Amino acid sequence: MATVIDHVVGVVVPVLLCIAIGFGLAKLKQPLDNKMVTGLMANVGYPTLILSHLLAQSVYLSSLVWREVYSSLIVLCQYLPLPTSGWRSTTRMRRPTWRD
């Protein structure tokens, strides 16, 4: 039962903290810059969540290294030309319109 409470608290407390910060900024009539908030979440929040998840699990360094190698190869292959048709995989598709 204690582990269930630990998991619930681990999820609820950060959400309540974000709500409290937003409430405090609203009460103080501070301007809220959306670019700053989204940049802060993207550069601080997401890596922190990923790191905390990886530290909570038993993840081996070798598996992380191999995952990075494979993902780098996939990204590299996306920029290589396709030899059969001369079409490059980086070619952009046209935007769909309402008439399509």
N, C-alpha and C positions, 0 to 999 in steps of 0.2 A: 504493500500500500504506500510505503514511503517513496518508492521509486516513481509511482504514478504521480504523486504530489510534486516530486522534484521535476518531472517532465512538464507538468502543467505550469508550474511556477517559472520554469525556464522559458516557456513560450509567452506566458501572460505578462510577466514583469517588463520585458523590453517594449511590448505594445503599450502598456500603461505608461511607461516612461516617455514614449513618443507622444502619447496623448497629452500628458502633463506639460511637456515642452511646448506643444502647439497651443494648449490652453493658456499657458503663461505668456507666450508671444502675442496671442489675441488680446489678453487682458491689458498688457502693457502697450498695446497699439503699435507694436513694432512691425515695420514693413517686412513682408515675407518674399524673398527672392526665390522664385521657383527653380531657376537655374542653379543657384547655390545649393538648395536642398537636394535636388536630384543628383548633382555632382557629388555632394557629400555622401549620399547613399550609395552611389555607384563606386566611389573611390574608397570609402571607409566601411560602410555597412555590409555590402555583399562580401568583400574579402574576409571581414570579421566573422560573418556567419559561416562561410566555407571553412575557415581555419578552425573555428570552434567545433564544427561537425567532424572535421578530420581528426582533431585531437581527442574527441570523445570516442571515436572508433579506433580499432587497432589496424591502422593502415601502414603498410611497409613502404619505405622510401623507394625501393626498387620498383614497386608497382606504380608509384607516382612518376618516376623517371620514364618508364616504358610508356605510360599513358601520354606523357608530354612528347616523346619521340613519335608515337603514332599520330597524334593530333598535328604535329608539325609536318609530317609527311603528307597528311591529307590536305593541309593548307597549301603545301608546295605543289601537289598534284593538280590543284585547282587552277594554277597559273601556267601549267604546261600546255603547249598547243596539242590539239588532237591530230595525229598524223594522217588519218584516213580521209577526213573531209576538209581540212584546212580551217575549220571553224575553231575559234578559241573559246575556251570555257568561260572567259571573262567577258564575253559579249553580253551586252545588256538586252533584256527582253523589253519590248515596248509596253507601255503602261496600258492596262485595259481601260476601255471607256464604257459608258453606259450603253452604247449602241452594240457592243459585242455580245 
